[in-house]
């Protein structure tokens, strides 16, 4: 499944934790998704998935969530986009 990243962002909070997000779309899905990442130290990440903008199909949403749980390459692609956005801001 092809992932198209629309935007990504990451910031470091005063307490040293990280919060980031990546907005993306998948082939044959009408809605865009937003994955939000959180980490206390930048090594172990929690995430939350939601629709970016207008809600779409619940079935496709659940399919996307399962994809993120089971496909490390897709998950890491989205996380890396957010991390890269933060690194680009530091320059």
Buried (B, 14 or more C-beta within 10 A) or exposed (E): EEBEBEBBBBEBEEEEEBBBBBBBBBEEBEBBBBBBBBBEEEEEBEBEBEBBEEEBEEEBBEEBBEBBEEEEEBBEBBBEBBBEBBEEEEE
